[in-house]
Amino acid sequence: MLERYGHGGDLITAEAEYGRPAGGFLDFSSNMNPFGPPEVVGEIVQSGWREISRYPDPAVRELRRKLADKYDIEPESILVGNGAAELIDLAIRVLGPGATGIARPSFTEYEEAVVKIGGVTVDIPLHAESGFSPQEQAIREAVRQTDLVALGHPNNPTGQLLDPELMRALAREGVPLLLDEAFMDFVPDERAFSLLRDASRTPHVHVLRSMTKFYAIPGIRLGFIVSHPDSVRRLRERQVPWSVNYFAQRIGAAVLDDIEYEERTQRWLAEESVWLRAELGRLGLTVFPGRVNYVLFALPQRNPNRPLRVQEVQRRMGERGILIRDASRFRGLDDRYVRVAIKLRGENERLVQALEEVIRSIEAEEEGAR
Ligand SMILES: Cc1ncc(COP(=O)(O)O)c(C=O)c1O
């Protein structure tokens, strides 16, 4: 099982499972920008190493100022963290909800953070029949039973966005919201959907962002949370000092200037998302709609006596050096479901070809066994 630690992108486990070096895999199991880190990241890492003999800025001033400029909000509304993962944990610890409404399926860290503080979760079920789109009635039902609603916007693994007007209406009604926009920068026209600016003036609304996915720097760890300055102050009081290291601060500030990288990423995704979704559909997979850099699909069940299971498909793909995400590890999905990142064309072609061969070979074995 690849998701031993609950996440994708675990190349050390893949090495042990499939017997090839960690660097030898084509990794579709975690959703990184396939262009890799912007050039400037290499320059900073090489030239900046002597700086680590000093402490980083405890207030992360330069990066906060640049983020504030980019999103047209006040720096006091921003707290930077050691990845969005740190800030999910911090926000839940500080907000301290007894009960939290969580979409099923969604990123597992929301529930884990809630359980760690002794809280309980209330499901907001998402259904395949509606393309896993979050329904207002289900959200409102959870609102009535909880102290906080924590939702992915867009959601992982389904890729669906929330209705921003519904979120604004809930915010006006005083509903405490934690919205995870870790993948929002991949969404075309993100400003039409993001609630970041609303959060910057609303004490009970928190919006999370990650910089590790769009800029392909998960090893550096970098994310931020936006809320009203009073709420941000409360979060900062409980954050570990110097949680954002020197390289993360400098890299974060520098990558924001790389507009060419941003535009290239948007152009690539617009094209490749359409291509890959069409190709997966051609294989007979049920592909769910989404506007991000990953795709959720269900395996075809052409033989009811021996349904195709994600674990077997994942293993056979892994043996070929291609890692895919077993989406049955997300509560609310079963073992028909797979999530893959969208990568560059040549890599996507290899994924499609290998998937086709693996599915065909399993189905042919079924035929032979009859
Ligand atoms: C939906 C979602 N939120 C947050 C995170 C954490 O991101 P970071 O690398 O910034 O900690 C992830 C990582 O996979 C994610 O999928």
The ligand as an ORCA input file, in Angstrom:
! r2SCAN-3c Opt
* xyz 0 1
  C      -6.179     20.019     -0.084
  C      -4.835     20.178      0.523
  N      -4.632     21.118      1.452
  C      -3.431     21.296      2.033
  C      -2.357     20.504      1.707
  C      -1.045     20.731      2.389
  O      -0.211     21.500      1.571
  P       1.237     21.969      2.028
  O       2.227     21.218      1.202
  O       1.265     23.446      1.752
  O       1.366     21.664      3.478
  C      -2.514     19.492      0.760
  C      -1.384     18.612      0.417
  O      -1.522     17.643     -0.266
  C      -3.776     19.333      0.149
  O      -3.976     18.386     -0.765
*
